[in-house]
Amino acid sequence: MTDSLPQSGDEIRWDRYDDVVRALDEFFDESGARATAHGSQYVDLWRALRRSTVGGKLFRPRMVAAVFDGLGGVQSRAVAPVGAAFELLHTALIVHDDVIDRDFVRRGRPNISGIYRDRARSAGVDRDEAEHRGLSAAVVAGDLALFYSYRFIDRSGIDGAMRAHLLDLMDEALFASAAGELLDLDYSGAIAIPTVESILAMGRLKTAVYSFEVPLKAGAVLAEAPDAVVASMGDFGREVGTAYQIVDDILGVFGDTEVTGKSATSDLREGKRTVLVAHAAATEVWSLIAPTFGSPQLSDDEAATLRVRLEESGARSYAERLLADHIARARAVLGRDHIPEPLRRTLEPLIDQVIRRGR
C-alpha cells in the first residue's frame, strides 16, 4: 500500500486543499481535547495519529474535488469532509499495513509503531516487548482512524440517498482493500510466483480501489452525476490505478533512486511479487534469477545482474507494453460520449502524471 502517489509540476489543479486541511485540523483538535479526559497517554496517541495524517499531498481528496469541479457540482460544502474521509481511511490502512509488515519507519522517520517502540526501549523494555507495544499502539490508532473516516461522511451535512451512496462507496473501498491485503500476505509467503493477472488483481484491490476508483466515483456522486458517469469514473480509476501499479513495479527495480527516492534494490531483496517477476517466472530465464531473488544479503552487484536477467526475460518490455495498454484504456474511458469536456480536461493530467512519475 503506497502513500507516494503521483506528483509533478503539472498536477491536477484544485482549490480546496485548505478546506480539507481545515476539516482534518478541526477533527484532530476536537479529538485531542476529548482525549484529555482519558489521560496524557491517549492525548499522545492522537498526536501521533495526527502526524501520520496531515502534511501530505492529499491525493485522494484531490480526486474527489477534481471530479466534482469537472462536473460543475454545487454541493461544495461537502467536498472537504468527504475528501477528508478518504484521507483518514488512507491513514488507517497504511498504519495497519505497517503493523502487518512489522515496519517501524515510514518516509524516513518513525511511524506510530516506531514511536511507541522507541519510547518503550527508552524506558528499559526489552526489544521484543518494545516492538509488541509499538505494534499494539498502532493497531489502536489505525482502528480509530478507520472508524472516524466513516464519521466524516456522517458529519458532511449530506443525508438521504446521497449519504447512503457515499457510505456504500466507503464500504467498497475498505472491503476491497482488506481482500487485497490478504492476497498480498498469501503471495508474499508463497513459494510459487503468482501470475501477472493475479498480481494486478491484488494491487487493484489493495490500493487502486480506495486510492483511485472510489474517490473519483465519490466526486461524481457529490456532483449528482448520472449513473453512467459514476460508473465511468470507476472504470477510469481502475485503469489509471493499474497503470500506477505497473509504473511502481518498474521503478522499484529500474528507477533512478535520486529521482524516485526509493531504493531500486529493496524489491529484489524482499522478493516482492511484481508484474516484472510474474512475467519472468514464466520464462526460461527464471532459473538464473530464482537463486538470488529475495535474498536479504543481495549485493548491489547481484542486484545489477538480476536487472540484466529481468531485461533478458522480456519482463521490462512486457511491463511497458502492459502500461501503454492500460493508459490507452484510461484515455478511452475519458473519450466516452457521456463524459463532459470540462471533466475530460480535468482528468487528462492524471494520466500524464502516472506516465511521467519518476522519469
Salt bridges, closest charged atoms under 4 A:
ASP3 OD1 - ARG106 NH1 3.35
ASP3 OD2 - ARG107 NE 2.73
GLU11 OE1 - ARG62 NH2 3.68
ASP15 OD2 - ARG13 NH1 2.88
ASP19 OD1 - ARG22 NH1 2.95
ASP25 OD1 - ARG50 NH2 3.28
ASP29 OD1 - ARG50 NH1 2.87
GLU30 OE1 - ARG155 NH1 3.61
ASP44 OD1 - ARG47 NH1 3.35
ASP44 OD2 - ARG119 NH1 3.86
ASP69 OD1 - ARG16 NH2 2.57
ASP97 OD1 - LYS206 NZ 3.43
ASP98 OD1 - ARG106 NH2 2.71
ASP118 OD1 - ARG117 NH2 2.95
ASP128 OD1 - ARG127 NE 3.76
GLU129 OE2 - ARG133 NE 3.35
ASP143 OD1 - HIS96 NE2 3.26
ASP154 OD2 - ARG151 NH1 3.62
ASP154 OD1 - ARG163 NH2 2.65
GLU172 OE1 - LYS217 NZ 3.27
GLU181 OE2 - LYS206 NZ 3.55
ASP184 OD2 - LYS206 NZ 2.58
GLU213 OE2 - ARG204 NE 2.76
ASP235 OD1 - ARG238 NH1 3.19
ASP235 OD2 - ARG336 NH1 2.86
GLU239 OE2 - ARG238 NE 3.81
GLU239 OE1 - HIS326 ND1 2.68
ASP248 OD1 - ARG357 NH2 3.03
ASP267 OD2 - LYS262 NZ 3.56
ASP300 OD1 - ARG269 NH2 3.49
GLU311 OE2 - ARG316 NH1 3.09
GLU312 OE1 - ARG309 NH1 3.20
GLU320 OE2 - ARG316 NE 3.43
ASP325 OD2 - ARG329 NH2 2.95
GLU341 OE1 - ARG344 NH1 2.46
GLU341 OE2 - ARG345 NH1 3.96
GLU348 OE1 - ARG331 NE 3.70
ASP352 OD1 - ARG331 NH2 3.28
